[in-house]
Amino acid sequence: MALVAPLGIVLGATIGLRDIATTPQVWAWSALGQGVFTVVALSLPRVLRTRQPLARAACVAFAGALRGAILTLGLVSLDLVAPTAGEFVLRTLHSAVACVLWVGFCGVLLQGGRDFRTSYRLLVAESMTLQSAASNGEMPPGVLLRWIEISRMLAQTSQRAQALISSPHPSREDLRAAADVIHAALEDDLRPESRTIWRSSTLDPPRLRWKELLLATLTPWNPPIGLIIAVYGALLTFGSVARLGYGLGLGFAALLLLETWALLVLSREVARRAPEHQVPVSLATLLLMPVVVFAVSTFIGQVLINAPLDRGGIALAALSGALCCWTVSIYQRLSHERQILLDSLRARIDAQALSIVGDRRHYALLQAELGTFVHHSLSSEMTALHVHLSQAADTSDQEIRDAARMTAHQRLRNLETIAPPWASRSTGREHIAEVALAWQGIADVSVDLAPEGATRSEQWSLAALVVEEAVAASVRGGARNIVVRASVDGTALHLSVVDDGHGIPAEASPGLGTAWLDHYCPGAWSRSNLPQGARLDVHIA
């Protein structure tokens, strides 16, 4: 809309000026009306906060009516039209309809670009799915670099925290400072990084090379004459009838369309017979078309049928013909190039030969695995360290603080050498036990796991991640006793996590954990408050 509306100053400024010569004053009023139309058409839908097509069309019609009203008032002030109510209403309605048709026509052209991008993304997504299995399993450099950055951040945090509790008998202030360091790294570095990793990205189609596209339109010179005449005829007929009336306007439009058709057919035949001169022929056609059409129309109108001469209207129509010819030819070439790209993608999908896209899929899967690891395992470990040191800082018992210091030292050293997810492969059931052990001394996590039965290993892996997230959230909510139960129903796994914390706050907003559950367990999980604590239920099919 921001591009379409101002273009009307050039292509539609004189719409509605029946029997009126185009003078500088008329053009000034036309530009003013078009400027008001542009501002209103762009701002009114935003003010009304609507995106409905009919509502937006009504906004364009209203803006077009304002344009017509301003243009009519200008003509009245110049004594070019009679100041009657009928004239005012007629020109206002005519302007509203013209603007709706103009914006709608351009919208159809622009919608083709949006449809192309949508089709491209769907085809790329399909090709990624087909080729992900063909990846050789090598670790992409991007994932390794991101893990190196995370490892460096963990090492720096560990060293800073260990330096604060290096004394054999740390004070409460030292423990509190170490806890704050870990908490700051968790909130300022680790959580934002996990969100960045999880942020989805889209693959846009390659940019079109407009210079090559313009040259490709000129050679081979084969303009879509039928489409050009149809588009040019619609615009020309509408403007001619509005300017000259039905009889003379239709005759003038038919004359210009005949001239344009004859010139395009002649140039196409010349280019076909002399293919080595296609570029000069096409350029000559586009450059000479306004001159030829203007000269022939003036001769026929003035000499043969003795019609009133309107040089401004004839010049505008002639220039519009050349512009319409170029625009329609470029649009057809653009559609052709886009269709070739889409057909190429479809062919490569059918042949399962998109190895690069498959590598991207493999990279995305590893990114997701790293994001899950950062969000669950690392966040859980750093939360446990923060809680452990905070609790020790709140006690006056030196022995407890010393024990907390030793435990924190060990866990911080482990944090420096923690392995990435692709280097550490424990089963889901084993990982659940590791989670319970990691929170020892901070909360009492009891685990009751049913036999595996007919369940799959990936179900238990997902359950372990859920337990990791749920236990960390429970401890942050003040829980000290947490019960994890897993039961098997046929091939499905039902997981429940019950705690004695403060429950779910009424004002709590969904976070990354909620988004993660919605992604992996859509519609299959729920959480609720208990008289004392909260409960999370997850059904993993």
C-alpha positions in Angstrom: 0.0 0.0 0.0 2.8 2.4 0.8 4.1 2.0 -2.7 0.8 1.6 -4.6 -1.0 4.7 -3.3 1.6 7.4 -4.3 2.0 5.8 -7.7 -1.6 6.9 -8.5 -0.3 10.5 -8.8 1.3 9.5 -12.1 -1.1 6.9 -13.3 -4.4 8.1 -12.0 -4.1 11.8 -11.3 -6.5 12.9 -14.1 -9.2 10.3 -13.4 -12.5 12.0 -13.3 -11.6 15.1 -15.3 -14.3 14.8 -18.0 -13.9 17.4 -20.8 -11.2 19.2 -18.8 -7.8 20.0 -20.2 -4.8 19.0 -18.1 -3.2 22.2 -16.8 -0.5 22.7 -14.2 -3.3 23.9 -11.8 -5.3 20.7 -12.4 -2.2 18.6 -11.8 -1.5 20.5 -8.5 -5.0 19.7 -7.2 -4.6 16.1 -8.4 -1.4 15.7 -6.5 -3.0 17.2 -3.4 -5.9 14.9 -3.6 -3.6 11.9 -4.2 -1.5 12.9 -1.2 -4.6 13.0 1.0 -5.6 9.6 -0.4 -2.2 8.2 0.4 -2.2 9.4 4.0 -5.8 8.3 4.7 -5.5 4.9 3.0 -2.3 4.1 4.9 -3.3 5.4 8.3 -7.1 4.6 8.6 -6.7 0.7 8.8 -4.1 1.2 11.5 -6.3 3.5 13.5 -9.3 1.1 13.2 -6.9 -1.8 13.9 -8.4 -4.0 11.1 -6.9 -6.4 8.7 -10.1 -7.7 7.1 -10.0 -7.4 3.3 -13.5 -5.8 3.1 -12.7 -3.3 5.9 -9.5 -2.3 4.2 -11.3 -2.0 0.8 -13.8 0.3 2.6 -10.9 2.4 3.9 -9.5 2.7 0.4 -13.0 3.7 -0.9 -13.3 6.3 1.8 -9.9 7.7 1.0 -10.7 7.7 -2.7 -13.9 9.6 -2.0 -11.9 12.3 -0.2 -9.6 12.4 -3.1 -12.5 13.0 -5.5 -14.0 15.6 -3.2 -10.7 17.6 -3.0 -10.2 17.3 -6.8 -13.8 18.5 -7.5 -13.4 21.5 -5.1 -10.2 22.4 -6.9 -11.9 22.3 -10.3 -14.8 24.4 -8.9 -12.2 26.9 -7.7 -10.7 27.1 -11.1 -14.2 27.5 -12.7 -13.7 24.4 -14.7 -16.9 22.6 -13.5 -20.3 23.7 -12.3 -20.6 23.8 -8.5 -23.6 21.5 -8.4 -24.4 18.7 -5.9 -24.8 16.2 -8.7 -21.4 16.9 -10.2 -19.8 16.7 -6.8 -21.4 13.3 -5.9 -20.7 11.9 -9.4 -17.0 12.8 -9.3 -16.6 11.7 -5.7 -18.1 8.2 -6.4 -16.1 7.9 -9.6 -12.9 8.6 -7.7 -13.7 6.1 -4.9 -14.4 3.3 -7.5 -11.2 4.2 -9.4 -9.0 4.0 -6.3 -10.5 0.7 -5.2 -9.9 -0.8 -8.7 -6.3 0.7 -8.8 -5.3 -0.6 -5.4 -7.0 -3.9 -6.0 -5.2 -4.4 -9.3 -1.8 -3.7 -7.8 -2.7 -5.9 -4.8 -3.3 -8.8 -7.1 0.2 -8.3 -8.6 1.8 -8.1 -5.1 -0.1 -11.1 -3.8 1.7 -13.2 -6.4 5.0 -12.4 -4.7 3.6 -13.4 -1.3 2.2 -16.7 -2.7 5.6 -17.4 -4.2 7.4 -17.0 -0.9 4.9 -19.2 0.9 5.2 -21.9 -1.8 9.0 -21.7 -1.6 9.1 -22.1 2.2 6.7 -25.1 2.1 8.8 -26.8 -0.6 12.0 -26.1 1.4 10.5 -27.5 4.5 9.5 -30.6 2.6 12.9 -31.0 1.1 14.5 -30.6 4.6 12.3 -33.5 5.9 13.3 -35.7 3.0 17.0 -35.0 3.2 17.5 -34.9 7.0 18.1 -38.7 7.0 20.8 -38.3 4.3 23.0 -36.3 6.6 26.3 -37.9 7.5 26.0 -37.1 11.2 29.0 -34.7 11.3 28.8 -31.9 13.7 28.2 -28.5 11.9 30.8 -25.9 12.8 28.0 -23.5 13.9 26.8 -25.8 16.7 30.4 -26.4 17.9 31.2 -22.7 18.0 28.0 -22.0 20.0 28.9 -24.8 22.4 32.4 -23.4 22.8 31.0 -20.0 23.7 28.6 -21.6 26.3 31.5 -23.7 27.8 33.7 -20.6 28.1 30.8 -18.8 29.9 30.4 -21.8 32.3 34.1 -21.9 33.0 34.3 -18.2 33.8 31.3 -18.4 36.1 32.7 -21.4 37.8 36.1 -19.7 38.4 34.5 -16.6 39.8 32.2 -18.5 42.1 35.1 -20.7 43.3 37.2 -17.7 44.0 34.5 -16.3 46.3 34.3 -19.5 48.4 38.0 -20.4 48.3 38.4 -19.8 52.0 38.2 -23.0 54.2 35.5 -21.4 56.3 33.5 -19.1 54.0 31.3 -16.5 55.5 27.7 -16.0 54.7 28.5 -13.0 52.6 30.9 -15.1 50.5 28.3 -17.8 49.9 25.7 -15.2 49.1 28.1 -13.5 46.6 28.9 -16.9 44.9 25.1 -17.6 44.6 24.6 -14.2 43.1 27.3 -14.8 40.5 25.7 -18.1 39.5 22.2 -16.5 39.4 23.5 -13.6 37.3 25.1 -16.0 34.8 21.9 -18.1 34.7 19.6 -15.1 34.1 21.8 -12.8 32.0 23.7 -15.4 29.8 22.3 -18.9 29.9 18.6 -18.3 29.6 18.8 -15.7 26.9 21.2 -18.0 25.0 18.7 -20.9 25.2 16.0 -18.6 23.9 18.2 -17.5 21.0 19.0 -21.2 20.1 15.3 -22.0 20.2 14.2 -19.0 18.1 12.8 -20.3 14.9 14.2 -19.0 11.6 12.7 -19.0 8.1 14.4 -19.6 4.8 13.6 -16.9 2.3 13.9 -17.3 -1.5 16.9 -16.0 -3.2 16.8 -12.4 -4.2 15.9 -11.6 -7.8 18.5 -9.9 -9.9 16.4 -7.1 -11.3 19.0 -5.9 -13.8 19.1 -9.4 -15.4 15.3 -9.6 -15.2 15.0 -6.3 -17.2 17.4 -7.5 -19.8 15.7 -10.9 -20.0 12.4 -9.0 -20.7 14.0 -7.4 -23.8 15.5 -10.6 -25.2 13.9 -12.8 -26.4 11.3 -10.1 -27.3 8.0 -12.0 -27.1 5.6 -9.7 -25.2 2.3 -11.2 -23.9 0.2 -9.2 -26.3 -3.1 -10.6 -25.1 -2.4 -9.8 -21.5 -1.0 -6.4 -22.3 -4.1 -5.5 -24.3 -6.4 -6.8 -21.5 -4.7 -4.8 -18.8 -4.2 -1.7 -20.9 -7.7 -1.9 -22.2 -9.2 -2.0 -18.7 -7.2 1.1 -17.5 -7.7 3.0 -20.8 -11.4 2.4 -21.1 -12.1 3.4 -17.6 -10.1 6.7 -17.9 -11.3 7.5 -21.4 -15.0 7.1 -20.5 -14.5 9.2 -17.4 -12.8 11.9 -19.4 -14.6 12.0 -22.7 -18.0 10.3 -22.0 -19.2 6.9 -23.2 -19.4 7.4 -27.0 -16.2 9.3 -27.6 -14.3 7.6 -24.8 -15.0 4.0 -26.0 -14.0 5.0 -29.5 -10.8 6.6 -28.3 -9.9 3.6 -26.2 -10.6 1.2 -29.1 -8.4 3.3 -31.4 -5.5 3.3 -29.0 -5.8 -0.4 -28.3 -5.8 -1.1 -32.0 -2.7 1.0 -32.5 -0.9 -0.7 -29.6 -1.8 -4.2 -30.8 -0.6 -3.5 -34.3 2.7 -2.0 -33.1 3.3 -5.0 -30.7 2.5 -7.6 -33.4 4.8 -5.8 -35.9 7.7 -5.6 -33.4 7.3 -9.2 -32.4 7.4 -10.4 -36.0 10.5 -8.2 -36.7 12.3 -9.7 -33.7 11.3 -13.2 -34.8 12.7 -12.7 -38.3 15.9 -10.9 -37.0 16.7 -12.6 -33.7 20.2 -10.9 -33.6 18.4 -7.5 -33.3 15.9 -8.4 -30.6 17.3 -5.9 -28.1 17.2 -2.9 -30.4 13.7 -3.9 -31.7 12.3 -4.2 -28.1 13.9 -0.9 -27.0 12.7 0.9 -30.1 9.2 -0.5 -29.5 9.0 0.7 -26.0 10.5 4.1 -26.7 8.6 4.8 -29.9 5.3 3.5 -28.8 4.2 6.7 -27.0 5.3 8.8 -30.0 3.6 6.7 -32.6 0.4 6.3 -30.6 0.3 10.1 -29.9 1.0 11.0 -33.5 -1.5 8.6 -35.0 -4.2 9.3 -32.5 -3.8 13.1 -33.0 -4.0 12.7 -36.8 -7.1 10.5 -36.8 -8.9 12.5 -34.1 -8.1 15.9 -35.5 -8.0 15.3 -39.3 -10.3 12.4 -40.0 -13.1 12.6 -37.4 -12.6 16.2 -36.3 -12.8 15.3 -32.6 -11.9 17.8 -29.8 -8.1 17.7 -29.3 -6.8 16.8 -25.8 -3.1 16.6 -26.1 -2.6 16.0 -22.4 -5.0 13.1 -22.3 -3.6 11.5 -25.4 0.0 11.9 -24.1 -1.0 10.3 -20.8 -2.7 7.4 -22.5 0.3 6.9 -24.8 2.8 6.9 -22.0 0.5 4.6 -20.0 0.6 2.1 -22.9 4.3 1.9 -23.0 4.5 1.6 -19.2 1.8 -1.0 -19.2 3.6 -3.0 -21.9 6.9 -3.0 -19.9 5.2 -3.7 -16.6 3.1 -6.7 -17.9 6.1 -8.1 -19.7 8.3 -7.9 -16.6 5.6 -9.4 -14.5 5.2 -12.3 -16.9 8.9 -12.9 -17.0 9.1 -12.6 -13.2 6.3 -15.2 -12.9 8.1 -17.4 -15.3 11.4 -17.2 -13.4 9.6 -17.9 -10.1 7.8 -20.9 -11.6 11.1 -22.3 -12.9 12.5 -22.0 -9.4 9.6 -23.7 -7.8 9.6 -26.5 -10.5 13.3 -26.9 -9.9 12.7 -27.4 -6.2 10.0 -29.9 -6.8 12.2 -31.9 -9.1 15.0 -31.9 -6.6 12.6 -33.0 -3.9 11.4 -35.8 -6.0 14.9 -36.9 -6.6 15.8 -36.4 -2.9 18.9 -34.6 -4.0 18.8 -31.5 -1.7 21.9 -32.5 0.3 22.5 -28.9 1.5 19.0 -28.5 2.8 19.4 -31.8 4.5 22.5 -30.5 6.3 20.5 -27.5 7.4 17.9 -29.9 8.8 20.6 -31.8 10.6 22.0 -28.5 11.9 18.6 -27.4 13.1 18.0 -30.7 15.0 21.4 -30.4 16.7 20.6 -26.8 17.6 17.3 -28.0 19.1 19.2 -30.7 21.0 21.6 -28.1 22.3 18.8 -25.7 23.2 17.1 -28.5 25.2 20.3 -29.3 27.0 21.0 -25.6 27.9 17.4 -25.1 29.0 17.1 -28.2 31.1 20.4 -29.7 32.2 22.5 -26.6 32.5 19.7 -24.4 33.9 18.8 -27.2 36.4 22.4 -27.6 37.5 23.0 -23.9 37.9 19.6 -23.4 39.7 20.6 -26.2 42.1 23.9 -24.5 42.8 22.3 -21.2 43.4 19.7 -22.6 45.8 22.3 -24.7 47.6 24.6 -21.7 48.2 21.7 -19.5 49.1 20.5 -21.9 51.8 24.0 -22.2 53.2 24.3 -18.4 53.3 21.1 -18.2 55.4 22.4 -20.5 58.1 24.7 -19.6 61.0 26.1 -23.1 61.3 29.7 -23.0 60.1 29.7 -26.8 59.5 26.8 -26.6 57.1 28.5 -23.7 55.3 31.8 -25.7 55.0 29.9 -28.7 53.7 28.1 -26.5 51.2 31.4 -25.0 50.1 32.9 -28.5 49.4 29.8 -29.6 47.5 29.8 -26.3 45.5 33.5 -26.6 44.6 33.0 -30.1 43.3 29.9 -29.2 41.3 31.5 -26.1 39.9 34.5 -28.1 38.7 32.1 -30.6 37.1 30.4 -27.6 35.4 33.7 -26.6 33.7 34.0 -30.1 32.1 30.3 -30.9 31.5 29.9 -32.7 28.2 27.6 -31.5 25.4 24.5 -33.5 24.7 25.9 -35.4 21.7 28.9 -36.6 23.8 26.9 -37.9 26.7 24.2 -40.5 26.0 22.5 -41.9 29.1 19.1 -43.5 29.0 16.0 -41.6 30.1 15.5 -43.7 33.3 19.2 -43.3 34.3 18.9 -39.5 33.7 15.8 -39.3 36.0 17.9 -40.9 38.8 20.7 -38.5 38.0 18.3 -35.5 38.4 17.1 -36.8 41.8 20.7 -37.2 42.9 21.7 -33.7 41.7 19.2 -32.1 44.0 20.2 -34.1 47.0 20.7 -31.8 50.0 18.4 -29.1 48.5 15.2 -31.1 48.2 14.1 -34.6 48.8 13.3 -36.0 45.4 11.7 -39.5 45.5 11.4 -41.4 42.3 8.9 -44.2 41.5 9.3 -45.6 38.0 7.2 -48.4 36.6 8.9 -51.1 34.4 9.5 -50.0 30.9 7.0 -52.5 29.4 6.2 -51.7 25.8 7.3 -48.1 26.0 10.1 -46.7 23.8 13.5 -45.3 24.9 12.6 -41.8 23.4 9.6 -41.6 25.6 11.8 -42.0 28.7 14.3 -39.5 27.3 11.5 -37.0 27.0 10.2 -37.9 30.5 13.7 -37.2 31.9 13.7 -33.7 30.4 10.3 -33.1 31.8 11.4 -34.2 35.3 14.5 -32.0 35.0 12.4 -28.9 34.2 9.7 -29.7 36.7 12.0 -30.4 39.7 13.9 -27.1 39.0 10.6 -25.2 38.8 9.4 -26.8 42.0 12.5 -25.9 44.0 12.3 -22.3 42.7 8.7 -22.4 44.0 9.9 -23.3 47.5 9.3 -27.1 47.4 11.4 -29.3 49.6 9.7 -32.6 49.0 9.1 -33.7 45.4 7.6 -37.0 44.2 8.2 -38.2 40.7 6.0 -41.1 39.4 5.9 -42.8 36.0 3.3 -45.4 35.1 2.9 -47.3 31.9 -0.4 -47.8 30.1 0.1 -50.0 27.1 2.6 -48.1 24.9 2.0 -44.8 26.6 3.9 -43.3 29.5 2.2 -41.2 32.1 4.4 -38.9 34.3 3.4 -37.0 37.4 5.5 -34.6 39.5 4.0 -33.5 42.9 5.7 -31.0 45.2 4.9 -29.2 48.5 5.9 -25.7 47.4 4.0 -22.5 47.1 1.9 -23.6 44.1 1.4 -21.8 40.8 1.0 -18.0 41.2 -2.2 -16.6 39.7 -0.2 -13.9 37.9 2.3 -16.4 36.5 2.9 -15.9 32.7 4.0 -18.8 30.4 7.7 -19.1 30.0 10.2 -21.1 28.0 9.3 -24.3 29.9 5.6 -24.0 29.0 6.5 -23.3 25.3 8.8 -26.4 25.4 5.9 -28.6 26.8 3.5 -27.2 24.2 6.0 -28.1 21.5 6.8 -31.7 22.5 3.6 -32.6 24.4 0.8 -30.5 22.7 -2.5 -30.9 24.6 -1.1 -33.8 26.6 0.0 -32.0 29.8 -1.6 -30.1 32.6 -0.6 -28.5 35.9 -2.7 -27.6 38.9 -2.5 -26.3 42.4 -2.9 -28.6 45.4 -3.8 -27.6 49.0 -0.1 -27.7 49.6 2.0 -27.4 46.5 1.4 -28.2 42.8 1.1 -31.1 40.4 2.2 -31.6 36.8 0.8 -34.4 34.7 2.3 -35.3 31.3 1.0 -38.0 28.9 3.7 -39.2 26.5 2.3 -41.3 23.7 
